[in-house]
Amino acid sequence: MMPLPPMSLATFLQLELSSDLPSALYIQRPYSDFPYESSRVKFQRLLNFLLVPYNLEQVLWFGAVACLDAWLYAFTILPLRFVKAIAVLSQWFLQNIENSCSFIFESVASIWSRERRIRTPRKSSTRKHRRIRSTPSALLPNHKGDILQGLLIIVSCIVLFHLDASRMYHTIRGQSAIKLYVIYNVLEVFDRLLSAIGQDILECLVSPEILERNEQGRSRILRPVSMFLLALSYNVAHSTALFYQVITLNVAVNSYSYALLTLLLSNQFVEIKGTVFKKFDKEALFQITCADIVERFQLWLFLLIITLRNIVEVGGFIQRPYPPLTTPPNAFTIIPNWTSGILSPFLIVLGSEALVDWIKHAYINKFNNLRPAVYGRYLDVLAKDYYAHAFLDQNLMKRLGLPVIPLSCLFIRACLQCYRMLAAVYLPPTSAEIVAPRSRNFAALEWVLGARSAEDAIAFAAMLAFFGAGYFVLLAAKLVLGMGILRFARRRYARMDTVLVPAEEEGAKRSGGWGVVEVQEDKRAHIYGDDPQGLSELREREERGRRAKKGDGVAGVMRYKMVGKRIW
C-alpha cells in the first residue's frame, strides 16, 4: 500500500527543511539502486575532463614529430638512396657496355684471323661460338622502389612548376568570403579522398609484387611503368590540390577583413558539432586522433610555406628608410611590431586548432565514459609502429595516412619559387664594367656549368651552395630527430602494458551527448512487459557489445579503414 504524502503545511515545510531523507511513512522508495551518478563519479569525470588536453597533446606531439621525421626522410635519406640505386644501375650498365665492347673486339679479331687462315686448309672444327647473354642487374626491389620514388618526385615537381601561383592567388582573392569557405572545404574533401586512394597506389608502386623479377630472372617492365604512370597522375593531382589549399589559406591570412577567423571558426565549429554528440568506441576515437595528428602537421607545413612567401614578398626583417605604402592585414595586427607578420597567423590557426581539439576530445571522453589514460595506449601503439618497423618501411605513416610525397613536392615547389623571388629582389644585376672582368675570371666555371654567361654561372653556383647547405642542415636535423624518436619509442615499447587500463569510469551511468540515463533492469522489464521478444533482442545486442569491448582492436585501426560508421 502506497503511503500518503504529507497533507499539512507544517509537515511539508518540515520535510523540505530537513537534512535527512524522509521517512518511509511519507515516501516509498524503490529497492533498486539509485539510477543517477554519485558525486564521486561526477568529480572523477570532471577531473578526467580537465586532464584530457594534457594526455591528448602527448599523442599529438609524438605523431606530429614522427610526421616531421617521415617528411624529412623524403628530402634527406631518399635522395641518398636514389643516388645509391642509380650507382648500382650505372655499374651494371657500364659492365654490360664493357662486355659488349670486348665481344665486338674479339669478334673482329676472330674474323680477321679467320681471313688470314682461309688460305691454309685445316680440319673443320665442330666448335660453334655463341654470344653470352647480358647478366641481370644487381638491382633489388628496394633499389627499384627508390628509383621510382625519386623519379616520381622529380617529374611531379617539373609539372608543378608550370602552375602560376600569382594567377591562382589573385583568382582566389577575387572571390567572396562565402566562396572562399566553399573552396577550402572542397579542397579538404579532395585531400582526404586522394589520400585514401594514394596510400594504396604508392604502397603498390614499391611492393615486391610489382618490382620482383619474372620466372626467367629478368626485371618486369610493363607493370612497374604502368604503376609509375598511375602514381604520377595521382601525385600531380594531390600536389595540385594541396597547392590550391595553401593558396586559399594564404588569401585568408593576407585578407584585410577577418576572413581567416571566419574560415577557421566556421570549419572548427562544424567539426565540434559533428563529433561531440555521437557515441564512440576506442577504435573510432583512435582514428579521430590519427586524423588530428595529420591535420595539425599539414597546418604546420602550410603556415611555414605561407610565412616564407610573406617574408620574401614583404621584405623580411630589413628596416626600410620609408614607411610602408599599405597597412598590414588584420590577421597581422594581433601582436604589434615586427613579430605580428610571422607569429599572428601561427597563433590564430594553431591556437584555435589546439583549442578545438581539446574541446572535442574532452566532450567525447565525457559522453562516452572514457578515461584520459586511453591516450597512453594510443601513444604505445604509435611508438610500437615506429620502433618495430624502423629502417624498414614507414608503417606509422601508413597508419596515420600522411601523404608524404605530395607534401614534399609541394614544399619543393614553394621553396624554389621563394628562392626565385628572393634572388630577383635582393640580387640586382651588375653593371657592364663588372660583368666583363667577372666573365674572364669565371670562364672556367662557365664552361663547366654550361651557362650562357658568367653571371648565370655565378647564380647557378650560388643556388647550388644555398640548397647544398640547406640539405646538410636538414640531414643533420633528420638524423638527430630520428635518433631521439627511436629512443623515446623504444622506452615506451619496453614498458608497454599488455592490459589496457579500464577505459570506462566505474559507476558511471550517463552515456551519449544528450544526458541520457541508463535504465535499470527492473524498469526495463516493466517497459518491455508487453514485448518479451524485444527485451530478449535488446539483451542479445548488449551482450554482443560487451563481447566486442573485451578485445582491444586499437592495433588494427588504420587512418582510412572503416572501423565504425564513418571514416574521420
C-alpha positions in Angstrom: 0.0 0.0 0.0 1.4 3.4 -1.0 1.9 5.8 1.9 0.1 9.1 1.8 2.1 12.3 1.3 2.2 14.9 4.0 -1.1 16.8 3.8 -0.4 19.6 6.3 1.7 22.7 5.6 3.8 22.4 8.7 4.7 18.8 8.0 5.5 19.6 4.3 7.7 22.6 5.4 9.4 20.4 8.0 10.3 17.8 5.4 11.6 20.5 3.0 13.9 21.9 5.7 15.1 18.5 6.9 18.6 17.4 6.0 17.8 13.7 6.2 15.8 11.6 3.9 12.1 11.5 4.6 10.7 8.6 6.5 9.1 5.6 4.7 5.8 6.7 6.2 5.6 9.5 3.8 7.6 8.4 0.6 8.1 4.9 -0.7 11.4 4.4 -2.4 12.3 1.6 -4.9 14.6 -1.2 -3.7 16.9 -0.8 -6.8 19.9 1.3 -6.7 19.9 5.0 -7.3 19.9 5.3 -11.1 22.0 8.5 -11.2 25.7 9.0 -10.7 27.2 9.7 -7.4 29.1 12.8 -6.6 32.3 10.8 -6.5 31.8 9.7 -10.1 30.9 13.2 -11.2 34.1 14.6 -9.6 36.2 11.9 -11.3 34.5 12.7 -14.6 35.2 16.4 -14.2 38.9 15.6 -13.3 39.2 13.4 -16.4 37.6 16.2 -18.5 40.3 18.6 -17.3 43.1 16.0 -17.8 42.2 15.2 -21.5 44.3 18.1 -23.1 47.5 17.0 -21.3 47.1 13.4 -22.3 46.0 14.3 -25.8 48.9 16.6 -26.5 51.4 13.9 -25.8 49.9 11.8 -28.6 49.5 14.7 -31.0 53.1 15.9 -30.4 54.6 12.5 -30.9 52.6 11.9 -34.0 53.4 15.3 -35.4 57.2 14.9 -34.7 57.0 11.4 -36.3 55.4 13.0 -39.4 58.1 15.6 -39.5 60.7 12.8 -39.4 59.0 11.0 -42.3 58.7 14.3 -44.2 62.4 15.0 -43.8 63.1 11.4 -45.0 61.9 12.5 -48.4 64.4 15.4 -48.5 67.5 13.7 -46.9 67.6 9.9 -47.0 65.6 9.3 -50.1 68.0 11.3 -52.4 70.9 9.3 -51.0 69.1 6.0 -51.6 68.2 7.3 -55.1 71.8 8.0 -55.9 72.9 4.7 -54.5 70.4 2.8 -56.7 71.4 4.9 -59.7 75.1 3.9 -59.0 74.2 0.2 -58.9 72.3 0.6 -62.1 75.1 2.6 -63.7 77.7 0.0 -62.6 75.6 -2.8 -64.3 75.2 -0.6 -67.4 78.9 0.0 -67.7 79.7 -3.6 -67.1 77.3 -4.6 -70.0 79.0 -1.9 -72.2 82.4 -3.3 -71.4 81.2 -6.9 -72.1 79.7 -5.8 -75.4 82.8 -3.9 -76.4 85.1 -6.9 -75.6 82.7 -9.1 -77.6 82.9 -6.8 -80.6 86.7 -6.6 -80.3 87.1 -10.4 -80.1 84.6 -10.9 -82.9 86.5 -8.5 -85.2 89.8 -10.1 -84.2 88.5 -13.6 -84.9 87.1 -12.6 -88.3 90.5 -11.0 -89.2 92.4 -14.1 -88.1 89.9 -16.4 -90.0 90.6 -14.4 -93.2 94.3 -15.0 -92.7 93.8 -18.7 -92.1 91.4 -19.2 -95.0 94.3 -19.9 -97.5 95.6 -22.7 -95.4 93.1 -25.6 -95.4 92.5 -27.1 -92.0 90.3 -29.7 -90.5 86.8 -28.5 -89.9 86.1 -27.8 -86.3 82.8 -28.5 -84.6 83.2 -25.6 -82.2 80.5 -23.0 -82.5 80.6 -19.6 -81.0 77.6 -18.4 -79.1 77.2 -14.9 -77.6 76.8 -14.8 -73.9 73.7 -13.0 -72.8 74.0 -9.9 -70.6 74.0 -10.6 -66.9 71.0 -9.4 -64.9 71.4 -6.2 -62.9 72.1 -6.3 -59.2 69.1 -4.1 -58.5 67.0 -5.3 -55.6 63.3 -4.4 -55.3 64.2 -1.8 -52.7 66.6 -0.1 -55.2 63.9 -0.1 -57.9 61.4 1.4 -55.4 63.9 4.2 -54.5 64.4 5.0 -58.2 60.7 5.1 -58.9 60.1 7.3 -55.9 62.9 9.7 -56.8 61.7 10.0 -60.4 58.1 10.5 -59.1 59.2 13.5 -57.1 61.3 15.0 -59.9 58.7 14.6 -62.6 55.9 15.9 -60.3 57.9 19.0 -59.4 58.6 19.7 -63.1 54.9 19.5 -63.7 54.1 21.7 -60.7 56.4 24.4 -62.0 54.0 25.1 -64.8 51.4 26.3 -62.3 51.2 30.1 -62.0 51.0 30.8 -58.3 50.3 34.5 -58.7 47.4 34.0 -61.1 46.0 31.3 -58.7 46.4 33.7 -55.7 44.6 36.7 -57.4 41.9 34.4 -58.8 41.0 33.1 -55.4 41.5 36.5 -53.8 38.8 38.0 -56.1 36.2 35.6 -54.7 33.8 36.5 -51.9 34.1 35.2 -48.4 31.5 32.5 -48.8 33.2 31.2 -52.0 36.5 31.2 -50.1 34.8 29.0 -47.4 33.4 26.6 -50.1 36.7 26.4 -51.9 38.6 25.5 -48.8 36.1 22.8 -47.8 36.0 21.3 -51.2 39.8 21.1 -51.3 39.7 19.5 -47.8 37.4 16.8 -49.1 39.6 16.2 -52.2 42.6 16.0 -49.9 41.0 13.1 -47.9 39.8 11.3 -51.0 43.1 11.5 -52.7 45.0 10.5 -49.6 42.8 7.4 -49.2 43.5 6.1 -52.8 47.0 7.5 -53.0 48.2 5.5 -50.0 47.3 2.2 -51.8 48.9 3.4 -55.1 52.2 4.4 -53.5 52.3 1.2 -51.5 51.7 -0.9 -54.5 54.3 1.1 -56.5 57.2 -0.1 -54.2 55.8 -3.5 -53.4 57.8 -6.7 -54.2 54.9 -8.0 -56.3 55.4 -5.2 -58.7 59.2 -4.9 -58.7 60.3 -8.5 -58.3 61.8 -10.4 -61.3 59.9 -12.8 -63.5 60.4 -16.6 -63.8 63.3 -16.1 -66.2 65.1 -13.8 -63.7 64.5 -10.7 -65.8 63.1 -7.4 -64.5 59.5 -6.6 -65.3 58.9 -3.5 -67.4 55.2 -3.1 -68.2 53.8 -3.5 -64.7 56.2 -1.0 -63.0 55.9 1.5 -65.8 52.1 1.4 -65.7 52.1 1.7 -61.9 54.5 4.6 -62.2 52.3 6.5 -64.6 49.3 5.9 -62.3 51.3 7.1 -59.3 52.5 10.1 -61.3 48.9 11.1 -62.2 47.8 10.7 -58.5 50.8 12.6 -57.2 50.3 15.6 -59.5 46.6 15.8 -58.8 47.1 15.6 -55.0 50.0 18.1 -55.0 47.9 20.5 -57.1 45.0 20.2 -54.6 47.4 20.9 -51.7 48.9 23.8 -53.6 45.4 25.3 -54.1 44.7 24.7 -50.4 47.9 26.6 -49.4 47.0 29.5 -51.7 43.4 29.6 -50.3 44.7 29.7 -46.7 47.3 32.4 -47.8 44.5 34.5 -49.2 42.6 34.2 -45.9 45.8 35.1 -43.9 46.5 38.2 -46.0 42.9 39.4 -46.1 42.2 42.9 -44.9 39.0 41.6 -43.4 38.6 38.8 -40.8 38.3 36.1 -43.5 40.9 34.0 -41.7 38.9 34.0 -38.4 35.6 33.4 -40.3 37.1 30.5 -42.2 38.6 28.8 -39.2 35.7 29.3 -36.9 33.2 28.0 -39.4 35.2 24.9 -40.1 36.0 24.2 -36.5 32.5 24.6 -35.0 31.2 22.3 -37.7 33.9 19.8 -36.6 32.8 20.1 -33.0 29.1 19.7 -33.8 29.8 16.7 -36.0 31.8 14.8 -33.4 30.9 15.5 -29.7 27.2 14.5 -29.8 27.9 10.9 -31.0 28.8 7.6 -29.5 32.4 6.5 -30.0 34.4 3.4 -29.1 38.2 3.3 -28.6 38.8 2.3 -32.2 36.9 5.3 -33.6 38.5 7.7 -31.1 41.9 6.4 -32.2 41.1 7.1 -35.8 40.0 10.6 -34.9 43.3 11.1 -33.1 45.2 10.0 -36.2 43.3 12.4 -38.3 44.0 15.3 -35.8 47.8 14.4 -36.0 47.9 14.6 -39.8 45.7 17.8 -39.8 48.0 19.5 -37.3 51.2 18.6 -39.2 49.7 19.8 -42.5 48.7 23.1 -40.9 52.3 23.5 -39.7 53.6 22.9 -43.2 51.1 25.2 -44.8 51.9 28.0 -42.4 55.6 27.5 -42.9 55.1 27.9 -46.7 52.9 31.0 -46.2 55.5 32.5 -43.8 58.3 32.0 -46.3 56.2 33.6 -49.0 55.2 36.6 -46.8 58.8 37.1 -45.7 60.1 37.2 -49.3 57.2 39.4 -50.5 57.1 41.8 -47.5 60.9 42.1 -47.2 61.7 40.1 -44.1 63.4 41.9 -41.2 65.0 44.6 -43.3 64.5 48.1 -41.9 63.2 50.3 -44.6 64.0 54.1 -44.5 60.5 54.9 -45.7 57.1 54.0 -44.2 55.1 51.2 -45.9 52.7 52.2 -48.6 49.9 50.0 -47.2 48.6 49.0 -43.8 49.1 45.3 -42.8 46.1 43.0 -42.8 44.0 42.4 -39.7 45.5 39.0 -39.3 48.9 40.6 -38.7 47.8 43.2 -36.0 47.1 40.9 -33.0 50.8 41.2 -31.9 52.3 44.6 -32.6 55.7 45.5 -34.1 57.7 43.3 -36.4 56.6 40.0 -34.9 53.0 40.3 -36.0 53.6 39.3 -39.6 55.1 36.0 -38.6 53.5 35.0 -35.2 49.9 36.1 -35.7 48.9 33.6 -38.3 50.6 30.8 -36.3 48.8 31.8 -33.1 45.5 32.2 -34.8 45.5 28.9 -36.8 47.4 26.6 -34.5 45.9 28.1 -31.3 42.4 27.7 -32.5 43.1 24.2 -33.8 44.5 23.1 -30.5 41.6 24.6 -28.6 39.1 22.8 -30.8 40.9 19.5 -30.4 40.9 19.9 -26.6 37.1 20.6 -26.5 36.3 17.9 -29.0 38.2 15.1 -27.3 37.2 16.3 -23.8 33.5 16.0 -24.6 33.9 12.7 -26.5 35.6 11.3 -23.3 32.9 12.7 -21.1 29.9 11.5 -23.1 31.4 8.0 -23.8 32.7 7.3 -20.2 36.3 7.1 -21.3 39.4 7.9 -19.3 42.3 10.0 -20.5 44.6 7.0 -19.9 43.3 5.6 -23.2 45.6 8.1 -25.0 48.5 6.5 -23.3 47.5 3.3 -25.1 47.3 5.2 -28.4 50.8 6.5 -27.8 52.1 3.0 -27.1 50.6 1.7 -30.4 52.3 4.6 -32.4 55.6 4.1 -30.6 55.5 0.3 -31.3 54.8 1.0 -35.0 57.8 3.4 -35.2 60.2 1.2 -33.3 59.3 -2.2 -34.7 59.4 -1.0 -38.3 62.4 1.3 -38.0 64.8 1.3 -41.0 62.4 -1.0 -42.9 59.2 0.8 -44.0 57.2 3.7 -42.7 54.5 1.6 -41.1 53.5 4.5 -38.8 52.8 6.8 -41.8 50.5 4.0 -43.3 48.5 4.0 -40.1 48.3 7.8 -39.9 47.7 8.2 -43.6 50.1 11.1 -44.2 50.7 11.9 -47.9 54.5 12.3 -47.6 55.4 12.5 -51.3 52.7 15.1 -52.3 53.7 17.3 -49.3 57.3 17.0 -50.3 56.6 18.1 -53.9 54.5 21.0 -52.5 57.3 22.2 -50.3 59.9 21.9 -53.1 57.7 23.9 -55.4 57.2 26.6 -52.8 60.8 26.8 -51.8 62.1 27.2 -55.4 59.6 29.9 -56.1 60.6 31.7 -52.9 64.2 31.4 -54.0 63.5 32.9 -57.4 61.6 35.8 -55.8 64.4 36.4 -53.3 67.0 36.3 -56.0 65.0 38.7 -58.2 64.5 41.2 -55.3 67.8 41.1 -53.4 70.3 40.2 -56.1 70.1 43.1 -58.7 72.0 42.7 -62.0 75.5 44.2 -62.1 76.8 46.8 -64.5 78.7 46.0 -67.7 82.0 47.2 -66.2 81.8 44.5 -63.6 80.4 41.8 -65.8 83.4 41.9 -68.2 86.2 41.1 -65.7 83.9 38.5 -64.0 83.4 36.8 -67.3 87.1 36.4 -67.8 87.7 35.3 -64.3 84.9 32.8 -64.3 85.3 31.4 -67.8 86.2 28.0 -66.5 83.2 28.0 -64.2 81.0 29.0 -67.1 82.4 26.2 -69.3 81.9 23.6 -66.6 78.3 24.6 -65.7 77.3 25.2 -69.3 75.9 28.6 -68.6 75.3 31.3 -71.2 77.2 33.9 -69.2 79.4 34.2 -66.2 76.6 35.8 -64.3 74.4 32.7 -64.9 77.2 30.5 -63.8 77.7 32.5 -60.6 73.9 32.4 -59.9 73.8 28.7 -60.5 76.8 28.1 -58.2 75.1 30.3 -55.5 71.9 28.3 -55.9 73.8 25.0 -55.5 75.7 26.3 -52.5 72.4 27.6 -50.9 70.5 24.4 -51.4 73.5 22.2 -50.6 73.9 24.0 -47.2 70.2 23.6 -46.6 70.4 19.9 -47.5 73.1 19.2 -44.9 71.2 21.1 -42.3 68.1 19.1 -42.9 70.1 15.9 -43.0 71.6 16.6 -39.6 68.2 17.5 -38.2 66.7 14.3 -39.6 69.4 12.1 -38.0 69.2 13.8 -34.6 65.4 13.8 -34.7 65.2 10.2 -35.8 67.6 9.1 -33.0 65.5 10.9 -30.4 62.2 9.5 -31.6 63.7 6.0 -31.8 65.0 6.2 -28.2 61.6 7.5 -27.0 59.7 4.8 -28.9 62.0 2.1 -27.5 61.4 3.3 -24.0 57.6 3.3 -24.5 57.6 0.0 -26.2 59.7 -1.6 -23.4 57.2 -0.7 -20.7 54.1 -1.1 -22.8 51.3 -2.6 -20.7 49.7 -5.8 -22.1 46.4 -5.0 -20.4 44.7 -1.7 -21.2 43.6 0.5 -18.3 39.8 0.3 -17.9 38.5 2.8 -20.4 35.1 3.4 -18.8 34.6 5.1 -15.4 33.4 2.7 -12.8 29.9 3.6 -11.6 29.2 5.9 -14.5 25.6 5.8 -15.8 25.4 8.6 -18.3 26.0 7.8 -22.0 25.6 9.8 -25.1 25.5 13.5 -25.8 22.0 14.3 -24.5 22.4 13.4 -20.8 20.6 10.0 -21.2 20.5 7.9 -18.1 20.8 4.1 -18.2 17.6 2.2 -17.5 17.7 -0.3 -14.6 16.8 -3.9 -15.1 13.5 -3.8 -13.2 12.4 -0.6 -15.1 13.5 -2.2 -18.4 11.4 -5.3 -17.6 8.4 -3.1 -16.9 8.9 -1.1 -20.1 9.1 -4.3 -22.2 6.4 -6.1 -20.3 4.2 -6.4 -23.4 7.2 -7.2 -25.7 9.3 -10.0 -24.4 10.9 -10.6 -27.8 12.1 -7.0 -27.9 13.6 -7.4 -24.5 15.5 -10.6 -25.5 16.8 -8.9 -28.6 18.0 -5.9 -26.5 19.8 -8.2 -24.1 21.5 -10.1 -27.0 22.6 -6.7 -28.5 24.1 -5.7 -25.2 25.8 -9.0 -24.8 27.4 -8.7 -28.3 28.5 -5.2 -27.4 30.2 -6.4 -24.2 31.9 -9.2 -26.1 33.2 -6.7 -28.6 34.6 -4.5 -25.9 36.7 -7.3 -24.4 39.1 -7.3 -27.4 41.3 -4.3 -27.9 41.2 -3.6 -31.6 43.2 -0.4 -31.5 46.3 -2.1 -33.0 44.3 -2.9 -36.2 43.0 0.6 -36.8 44.2 2.5 -39.8 43.6 6.0 -40.9 41.4 5.2 -43.9 39.9 1.9 -42.6 36.2 1.7 -41.8 36.2 0.8 -38.1 32.9 2.5 -37.3 30.0 4.1 -39.1 32.3 6.6 -40.9 36.0 7.5 -41.5 37.3 10.5 -39.7 
